[in-house]
Amino acid sequence: NNNSGDGMDNSSDDEHISDSVGNGGANKAVDVRIVQDLLTRISDGDGGSSNISVDGQNGPKTMAAIRKFQRANELTESGLVRKDGGTATLLYIQSGVDEVQ
């Protein structure tokens, strides 16, 4: 990963999604895997899901995990993570991928 850490959007970034994941999302395997990984990094008490598989497959457990995270964080419980949406932003912050600006 050639991320220079300058805060610029890097399309080869392996910790940020490039398209939507979840209910009705584009669900590219690489993006699904990122969301699954982020959810496993967050404590269950904060809406994370330590028990889901990081397999790139958007199945019922992944969508349930997204909804659980949204519910725990008082977000709209859509089951969908949009590229630049609030769910994605909070996933990055709570998992430690991004810092609060």
LINWO-V411798 format. One record per pair of residues at least 12 apart in sequence whose C-alpha atoms are under 6 Angstrom apart, sorted by the first residue. I is the first residue (numbers start at 0). J is the second residue. D is the distance in whole Angstrom. If there is no record, write none. Layout:
i->I j->J d->D
i->I j->J d->D
This chain:
i->14 j->33 d->6
i->16 j->30 d->5
i->16 j->82 d->6
i->18 j->82 d->5
i->19 j->80 d->6
i->19 j->81 d->4
i->19 j->82 d->5
i->20 j->79 d->6
i->20 j->80 d->5
i->21 j->62 d->6
i->21 j->78 d->6
i->21 j->79 d->4
i->22 j->78 d->5
i->22 j->79 d->5
i->28 j->55 d->4
i->31 j->55 d->5
i->32 j->53 d->5
i->32 j->54 d->6
i->32 j->55 d->4
i->35 j->53 d->5
i->36 j->53 d->6
i->37 j->94 d->6
i->40 j->94 d->5
i->41 j->94 d->5
i->46 j->67 d->6
i->46 j->68 d->4
i->46 j->71 d->5
i->47 j->68 d->6
i->48 j->64 d->6
i->62 j->78 d->5
i->65 j->78 d->5
i->66 j->78 d->5
